[in-house]
């Protein structure tokens, strides 16, 4: 664990329980928002790939054959 994270955890543990719960809730909300932004970016990339013809279609068998040939 990096020194900065260690210090952060130690400071967090020094907070009163109510403040720890509040900070944990804020972090959880930030993680949710970060995941949402990441997924939105991936969806945009997937749509762009689809529009540009970079996506393949086929059966599951064809997909597995394609993966195994890489």
TORKEBA-571315 format. One record per residue: x, y, z of N, C-alpha, C in turn. Coordinates in steps of 0.001 Angstrom, whole numbers, padded with zeros to 6 digits, always signed. Layout:
XYZXYZXYZ...
This chain:
+000861-001177+000000+000000+000000+000000+000898+001227+000000+000578+002179-000865+001364+003392-000941+001250+004212+000327+002253+005023+000561+002296+005843+001774+001099+006783+001854+000699+007318+000703-000430+008240+000692-001727+007527+001100-001921+006320+000570-003131+005563+000909-003100+005155+002374-001922+004752+002851-001788+004363+004260-002166+005521+005169-001683+006706+004845-002013+007896+005629-003510+008184+005564-004080+008056+004387-005505+008288+004203-006330+007330+005068-005968+006045+005049-006686+005045+005845-006540+005338+007334-005345+005686+007749-005130+006003+009159-005958+007214+009586-005989+008239+008735-006801+009424+009033-008282+009064+009091-008706+008217+008145-010103+007781+008113-010460+007059+009404-009584+006162+009859-009847+005410+011076-009901+006304+012308-009281+007465+012238-009294+008405+013354-010572+009231+013437-011396+009164+012404-012649+009924+012398-013686+009267+013296-014622+010054+013800-015756+009461+014521-016558+008564+013572-017237+007584+014101-017978+006616+013302-018948+007296+012335-019651+008298+012785-020615+008987+011919-019924+009607+010710-018759+010195+010932-018002+010783+009827-017459+009697+008893-017034+008558+009449-016574+007448+008622-017702+006966+007705-018888+006854+008258-020033+006422+007452-020330+007420+006349-020244+008714+006657-020502+009749+005666-019464+009689+004546-018181+009558+004914-017113+009483+003920-017281+008223+003060-017616+007109+003688-017818+005864+002946-018961+006013+001942-020023+006691+002345-021154+006925+001442-020732+007805+000263-019961+008844+000537-019478+009718-000543-018599+008952-001527-017717+008121-001002-016839+007340-001863-017648+006363-002705-018634+005707-002090-019475+004760-002818-020210+005469-003961-020744+006648-003698-021437+007404-004741-020485+007803-005857-019255+008172-005489-018271+008547-006510-017903+007348-007363-017763+006179-006740-017472+004962-007502-018589+004640-008486-019820+004794-008047-020967+004548-008930-020922+005498-010116-020649+006761-009856-020582+007747-010931-019426+007445-011880-018293+007039-011335-017143+006692-012174-017465+005500-013066-018140+004489-012511-018530+003332-013317-019504+003742-014406-020439+004623-014071-021420+005096-015049-020722+005816-016202-019769+006670-015875-019023+007389-016907-018209+006432-017767-017594+005426-017142-016818+004437-017877-017719+003665-018837-018868+003225-018356-019794+002470-019205-020310+003324-020359-020619+004588-020088-021092+005485-021140-020022+005638-022222-018768+005737-021812-017671+005850-022775-017563+004571-023606-017647+003412-022957-017558+002136-023676-018720+001960-024650-019912+002403-024254-021073+002312-025151-020835+003189-026380-020322+004388-026162-020028+005282-027290-019009+004656-028234-017970+004035-027659-016960+003375-028479-017573+002215-029268-018421+001433-028606-019052+000291-029272-019948+000760-030415-020704+001813-030194-021563+002354-031251-020732+002842-032429-019625+003518-032139-018749+004011-033209-018155+002844-033991-017741+001796-033277-017207+000610-033957-018269-000040-034834-019490-000101-034341-020581-000695-035103-020859+000116-036377-020927+001446-036220-021199+002317-037365-020095+002253-038411-018855+002051-037969-017736+002024-038912-017484+000625-039491-018326-000324-039113-018210-001658-039669-017127-002520-039050-016674-002150-037876-015614-002912-037215-016149-004082-036393-017443-004291-036400-018060-005384-035649-018396-006522-036592-018270-007724-036076-018619-008905-036846-019916-009473-036300-020616-010189-037148-021803-010894-036681-021682-012344-037094-022360-013207-036376-022312-014620-036702-022840-015439-035545-022716-016721-035691-023201-017638-034670-022181-017753-033537-022603-018384-032468-021709-018618-031345-020517-019459-031799-020781-020461-032609-019723-021331-033119-018695-020521-033902-019178-019609-034756-018273-018765-035532-017460-017845-034624-018086-017347-033597-017388-016495-032630-016264-017279-031961-016555-018468-031507-015549-019292-030844-014407-019644-031804-014728-019949-033042-013698-020242-034034-012813-019022-034266-013422-017845-034304-012674-016604-034517-011746-016352-033330-012241-016548-032126-011429-016340-030927-010265-017317-030903-010525-018559-031214-009479-019583-031175-008432-019387-032254-008774-018703-033336-007813-018499-034416-006860-017350-034132-007150-016520-033111-006273-015382-032772-005035-015817-032040
